[in-house]
Every structure is written in C-alpha cells, then in structure tokens.
C-alpha cells in the first residue's frame, strides 16, 4: 500500500458519545454505524469513572494550540483542525501511523488541559477514527469538512 497524503483523525471527549448512543456509534470490527441500543449505552455509562466532559472555549483553545505546536515540533503538516465541545477533527500529514499521531495529540492535549485545571484522568474516549487520505480530492474535501463542518 502506498504512503497516504494525510490522515483524517477524529476523537471524542470522555463520556459524550457512548456505545449504544441514539446518534449511532461505531463498534470495532463491525462495519458501519450501529443503531441505538439503550442497554448498551447504560452499561457503558455505568462503567464511567468520571463525569462526561464538554470543552469550554478556553479548553478548546488549549487543545487547538497544543495540536498546532505538536505538529510544528514533529515537523508534521497540519492541514486543518477543528476543536468542538465534544469532539476534535484533525487533517494532518505525518510519517508515522495515524494511531500514533492521535495518541500523541490526545496525550499532549491532556497534559496541557490538566495544567490549566481542572485535573482529570480521562479527557477523551478510547481510540477514535483514523482515516487514510490517498488522493487530492479526498484531501480537499476532508479539509473543507473540518473547517466548515
């Protein structure tokens, strides 16, 4: 497989989009969007160790600035970033696997958010979405989606 032009990486804040959610949800190893499942959602909610977190304007700015700084430090090309209250979209070109990119973003953003308080153990849900962008049209569309969403 050829090297991708970029990745479209998305992850959500802790507790704001649980398995079983009525908006649909993704289950690893199962294709497509899964339908609402109240029992599954309740089970996931009961396992939570902290309250759900939605990012306020200041926290969103910390996350955006951290992603931008991390790309500069690593020499990665940041094409677009959009930090929402309950999820983050990033289009980035990096010479490493997208899971590594996402994990580094999440780790550094957690550190910076904890420095600004309140401290939390969990800012993000486990994993997220990592899509490979292999052509210029997809790259343009992904950038437009993230910026204009």
N, C-alpha and C positions, 0 to 999 in steps of 0.2 A: 504494500500500500504506500502511496506517495505521501510526502510530508504535507500536512494541511497548511492552508494560508493563514488560518486563525482558528480560534475556538469561540463558541458562544457558551458562556458559563452562567448558570443561574442557581442561586440557592435562597432558601427562605429563613426567616427568623424563627427562633425556637417557639414551638407550640402554636404557630399561627396557621399552619396548613397540615393537619394531621392525616394519617391514613384513614380512609373512610369519609373524608370531607365531602360535603354535598357539592362542592365546586368541581369534583373529580380529583383523582390522585393517581400517582404512579407507583407501581409495585415492581421492585427489581426482579428481572427475569420473566416478567409478564408483559407482553406487548400491549400498547395502547393505554388510554386513560380509563381508569377504573371508575365504576359508578359508586354513588353514595352508599355507605354501609355504617349505620348509626352504631351498631355494636362494636365494629372495628374502631370507630372514632373514639368511643367511650373507653375502650380498652387502652388505646394509645394515650388518651388524656390521663387515665389513672396511673400510668407509668411515669408521667412527667415529674421531675424533681424540683422544678422551679416554675413560676408563673410564665405564661406566654409573654413575649417581648415585642413591642412595636417600637420602631425607632422614631425619635422626635427629630426635629430639624437639625439640632446641634449634633446629635449622634449620626445622622445621615451625612453630614458634612465631614465628620471624623472618618467615616468609612470611605467616602469618596476620596478624600485627601490621602488616606493610607494606601488605597489601591493605586492611585497615581504615583505616589512616592515609591511604592514597591516595584512598579513597572520601571521607573527611572533607574532604581538601584540595580535591578536584574538585567536591564537592557532589553526589556520586553516592549513591544509596540502595543500601546493601549489605543484601540480604535474608538471605543465608546464605553461609557459606564453610566448606569442609572441606578441610583440607590433610592429605593422606595421604602415605605414604612415597614413592610413585611417581606420584602424580597429584594435581591440585587441581581442586575444583569450586567455582564461584562463581555465585551468582544476584545480579544487580545491575541497577539501572535507571540508565541514563546517556544523555545526549542526543547521543551520538556512536556510530559504527558499532561493533559488537561486536569486530571485529578490532582496532580502535584501543584499546579497553578491555583486551583480552587482551594486546596488545603492551606497553601501559604497565605492566600488572601484572607481566608477565614481566621487563621491563627493570628496574623498581624493585626487584623481589624479587632479581634477580641482583646488583644493586648492594649491597643490604643483606647478602645472603649472602656476597658477596666481602669485605665489611668485617669479617665475623665469621670468615672463613677456613674452610677453605682456599679460595684463589682458583681459579676455573675460568673457562674461556672459554664453556663450554656447560653450563648448568644444565637447560635444557629442550629438548624436541624441537621441530622446526619446526612452527609453527602449532598446531592443536588443534581443538576443536569449539566452534562458536558457534551456539547455537540461539536463535531468537526466541521469546519467550513473549508470546502475543497475547490470552490470556484468563485470568480469575481462577482457574479450576480448574487450569489448567496451572501457573500461578504457585504456588499452594498445593502442588501435587504436586511441583514442582521443589524448593521449599524443604524439604519433608518428605524427599525423596530425598537432598538434600545433607546435611541434618542427621542423618538416621537411617541412611543408607546402610549 
